Each structure stands twice: as C-alpha cells, then as structure tokens.
Amino acid sequence: MAHVHEARALLSIGLANILLVCLFLDRYRKLLFIKYWALCGGLGAALALGALFFGVNARNAAFFTDRTYLVVLIGVNAVLVMMFFWDRARPWLPPVFAALLICSNALINPVMRGLGPLTESAAFREIEKIRAADPEGKWIAFGDYVTGQLVKATGAPVLNGTKIVPDLPFLRQLDPERRYESVYNRYAWIICAPQVFPEEVRFSLLQAEFYTIHLPPGLPILREAGYRYYVFPGSWRDAFLYDFAQIARPSSNFVVYRRGDVP
C-alpha cells in the first residue's frame, strides 16, 4: 500500500498526547497553572463545544435529537478540561478519562452485541441467505460504499466498500497499464459506478481516501474472477443485457441481481 491518509492516525495520536501531557506535567513539584485556569478552561471548553454542536444541529436537526445527552456531553468535556488545568486533579485525569471511554463503549461489542439494527435488517438477512447458498460468489455494490460494508458484514467477499489494504493483483487486472495505480494503491472508501459507454475501466480520486471505480458491468474479468452478484440502489434496467436477473429486493433501494450462469 503506497498511501495512507494521515487522518487515520489522528485520533490515537490525540488521545495519547492528552494522557502523556498529563503524566509529564505531573512530574513537576510546583504549580504550573493558577487555580483560575481550571475554571476558565472548563468554561471556555463548554462554550466552544456548545457553539460547535448547536451550530451543527442548526444545519441538521437529526445530529442531536436528545438535548439532555448534548448537555451531559458538554458538561463531561468541560470537567475533563478543568481536571487538566487543575494541578491537584490532574493525576486523576488519565484513569477518569479511561473509565469514561470504557463506560461509553463497553455495552457495544461489535463481535457479540450491539449490532441488532444491522444483523436483523431485511437486507442483511437476504444477503446472508444468498451467501450461505453460494459462499464462493463475489459481490459488487454499485452506487455507494456503505452498501459494500453491509455485504462485507455477512462474510461475503465484496469488491468495494472500505478497504484497509487494496487488492492490488485484481486491481492491476482492471488497470493492466497501471495508469491509475496512484489512485487505488491506498487505504480508501470505494464506490463502484456502472460504466456503460465506453466500456473501459476508469478510476477517479474524489478525496485523499475516497475514489470511484467506473466499472463496465459486463467486463469479462469480473466473470472470470467470480463476481456473480451485483447490488443496486434501485432497479437496473440493463440487467438482461448483461445476463443478470433480479433475485432479491428487500427494500425499494436495495436490489440484488445474479449472473445467469450461476446454478
């Protein structure tokens, strides 16, 4: 992989910096901040976060529908900032911060629980049923990268979605001259878009970690590689031209097609 966007590491670096700064400051035996720093820092953090969240919510009312949760979130962050600037409380910041992270995430175990809305959805159950009948069949989700993630969650192999490591051998088959290798040789969110005319594969970089594969649905390489199932966000009018037939429609914006030569 030739490119990984630096934003992927910002969260872990930021959290590590907070904890290490606390430990570093705690080594000093004299006060570095006067007591009013804690109050000013907490108040400033509360005002800044409040302005940020209310500004976002004004543009999208669904961002925070529960105002109580919003107030608690701002309050907790203000207290953490106060603990950072308060010399006596600073040694307690790392364990308190760690405890809050554990409390907010402990009930969501992506391996065992917390995924009911996903695993119990009609689309997931339909894909899982097809995958169980044809576990070797590969998938392509046209239209967005989120649908590819849903397909991947069932265990089915899918071309697009979020790819931590690119499938370079196959992508180089799509791009034998390696004209677009600088686009796909990276961590990325991948969208597949049907390319009807001309029938050639193109890659277009949308942003540092986001690109589109313009893919002819009838490409012989796809048949040879075992891509037998296509998902579209609606009816695919040209399906019969490529020897595909609709086999499932769990919702109006989720339609599964299968190649005709699949037994």
N, C-alpha and C positions, 0 to 999 in steps of 0.2 A: 504494500500500500504506500503510495507516494505522498498522500496529503491527508492530514487530519486537522480539522479546523480547531483553532486554539480555544474556542468557546467550550469545547467538551471538557476541558480540564479546569475551567474557572471555578466551578462550584467546590470541588475538592480542595483546590488551592486556597480559595477564600475561607473555608471552614478551618483549614489547617493554620492559616495565618492568624485567625482570631484566637485560637487556642494557644499557639506558640507565643503570640504577643502577650497574652495574659501571664504565661509562665515566665517570660522574660522580665516583665515589669515587676512581678512578684519577687524577683531576686534583689531588688533594691530595698534598703532598710530605711529609706527616708521617703517622705511623701512627695510624689511627683505632681499630683493634682490637688488643688484645694477642693474643699467639700462641695463648693457650689458647682464644680464641673459636672458632678454626677447629676444634679438637678437640671442644669442647663442641657446636658447631653440627652437625658431622658425626655425632656420636654421638646427639644429640637427633633429627636427621632420620631416622637409621636406626631408632631405637626407635619414633618416631611412625609411619613408613611400615610397619614390621613389624607394629605393633599394628593398623593400618588394614587391611592386606592379609590378615593372618591372621584378623581379625575377619570380613571379608567372606567369606573362604574357608570359615570355620566355618559360615556360613549357606548357602553354595552351593559345594560341593566342586569344581564344574566351573570355578570362576572362575580358579584357578591349579592346574592339574594337574601342572605341572613345577616342583618346588620349587627346582631349580637355577636356573631362569630367575628365580624370585622373589628368590632371594638375590642374584643378579647385579644385578637391577633396584634393590634396596635399596642395594647397595654403590655402584653408579654414582651414585645420587642423593645418597648421603652424601658421596662425593668432590666432587661439584659444590658442595654446601653448604660444604664445607671450603675449596674454592677461593675461594668468595665472601668468606669471612671472613679468608682468609689474604692479607695485603697483597701479598706478592711473587707469589703465584699468580693474583691477581685479573685482571691484564691478559690472562691466557691463558684465562679462563673463556669469553668470547664465542666464540672460534674452536673451543674444545673442545666447547662446547655445540652449536654449529652442526654440527660434524663428527659428533657423536653422532646428531643429528636426521637428517642425511643418510644415515648408515650404517643406521639403523633403518628408513628409508623408501625408500632407493634401489632396492632389489630389488622393490618393489611399485609398479609403474607402472600406474595404473588404465586407461590408454589402450592399453597394449601387452601387459602381462603381469600375473600375479598374481591373475587372476580365473577361473582354471580351474574351481574348485568351483561358480562361478555359471554360466559360459557352457557348461559341459559337463553341466549338470544336465538331467534329462529335461523338467522344466517349462520351462526356458529354450528348449530346442530345439523344444518343441511350440509355444510362443508365437511363436518366430521363424519357424517354418514357416507358421503362420496369417497372421502379419503380412506375410510375403513374398507370399502369395497375395492378400491384401486390405490393402494399405498404408494406405488411407484409413479403414479401420474403426477406430472408437474403442472403448476398453475401460473397464470399471469393475470394480474388485476389491473384492468385498464381504467384510467380516469383519475386516480389519486393514489397516494402511497399508504393511506390509512387502511384501505381495504386489504392491501397486501399484508399488513400486520395482522389483521383478523384471520386471514388464511394461514399465516405462519403460526398463529396461536394454536391451531388444531394439530400441528405437526406436519402439515403438508408442505412440500418444497415449493417455493414461490420465487419468481424472478425478481420482483421488485418489493417495495416496502423500505424498511430501514436496514441497510447493510453495513455492519461494522467493518467487515473485510470483503472487498469486491471479489466476485467470481471471475478472475482475470482470464482463465482458459476459455470460458464460454464467451465472455465479452469480447475477447480478441477474435473469436469466430464471427461475431457480429460485425467487428471492425478489423478485418484482416490487414488493412494498410496502417492500422494504428493511428489514424488521423485524430481520433477523439480520446486517446488514452489519458491525456491530461484532465479530461472531464470525469471519466468513470473510475480512475485509479485513486480512490479516496473513500473515506467514510462518508456515507451520503443517504439521504432520503431520495427514493427513486420513484418517479411517476412513469408509467407506460402509456403512450398515446398511439392510437392506431394511425399508421401512415398508409394512405390509400394510393396516392399518386404524387411523385414517382415512388415505386416500390423499392426504396432503399432505406437502410438504417441510418438514422442521424441521432446524435446526442447533443443536447443543448443545456448549458450550465445556467441555472436560474439564480443561484447564490452559492456561497462557498461550500455548502454541504447539501445541496439540493439540485438535482438535474432530472431532465426528461429524456427517455428513450423513445424516439419516434420509430415505431416498430410495425412493419407490414404484417398483418395477422396470418397471411398465408406463406410466410417465409419457410422454405424447406428446412432450414437449420432448426427451426422450432419443432417441426415434426420429428426430425431425426433425434433431437435431444429429449424428446418425450414430453413436451408441453402439450397436454391434452385437454386442459380445462382453462377457459377464459371467463373472467368475471367482468361484467359491465355495469355501470350505474343506471342502466335503463335498457330498453330493447335495442338489440343490434340488428339492424335491418339487413345488413350484408352477410349475415351468418351463413346462409345457404350457399353463397358464392365461394366460401372457403371450406365447405363440407363440415360445418358445425351446426349443432341443433341444441335448442334450449332444453335443459333437463331439470332446472330448479329455479323458482322465483319466490324466495321467502319474503320479499318486500318489493315495492314498486321500483326502488332504486338499487336493487341488488339482484342481478340475473346471472345465472351460471350456464355456460354453454360447453358442450363436449364435442370433441372431434369425432367425425363419423366413423372412423376406422377402429374406435375403441370397442372391444367386445362387451 
